[in-house]
Amino acid sequence: MTYGFDAQLAEVLSAATENIRRTVAANLISAPKVELPKPRLLEGLSTAVAPLQSVLERLDAMMPENWQGQRLAYKDMVRLMQEGVPLAWVPPADVIRHLLAAQDVACRVEILDDRRTEILASCSKVLDTVTDERFAAQRTLLEECVRMLEGGMFSGAQALAANVWDTLVRALAFANPAWLTDKGWWPGYSKISQRVPSVDIDEATIGQFRKAAVFLPFATTLEEFRGQDPVPDGFNRHATAHAAGAVQYTAANAVIALMLAVSVLREIDDQGYPVQLRA
């Protein structure tokens, strides 16, 4: 291991011994003198930890590029994605941290509005990395969404991005029999939201979390509302298609719709998911 790791380990151990000294002193017992491990012991600890470091690096490399090397709070991210905010592949890590620190939905909406330029730039960058020509049409449409959002045409961008996302969801479903009915028919959006990969926030392995990450917003964004129900404030596929109006069509929802479509398209391209796209 490097000297930097040794220095960091020594700092942690030093802090720990100081805490021990203070605790003992607080209980009116003479504090023993605690010395840091000798350099040889530090070298042994470094050697023991080295294999773990390589495993952590491999796990980090498995993650979407906007998470790599960022030390993000994955458990908090799961909760936010389950609320309907996509975080895989886009937006940038710094925006993710601000969203995680936000106190409520209103604060997150403000962040999406305030950081729109950075988010759109990250969407464009991610779209540039989609190389499978099967998705050329969808990539082009999402690039158009970016330009529409840059020009302030939020409603048009939301509608188009939602349709591209819907196209990708259906392409995934018809290529994955487990998502369909026993006869291979479309099961309805509520069933799709139950059949896409998901995680138990307290029990999931890293591999399960990675597999489910891009799909975690689906449960919220695919919810259907009935005639007597209020129109959802957050981005919702059903409301975007069937309740066009000021409540559902907002700048923040347009950004979320774009991020959803971009994240799913990039995931399909990166992981090689089977899809059945219709020309």
Summary of the structure (lengths in Angstrom):
residues: 279
radius of gyration: 23.4
end to end distance: 52.9
largest distance: 78.9
contacts: 801
relative contact order: 0.13
helix: 65%
strand: 0%
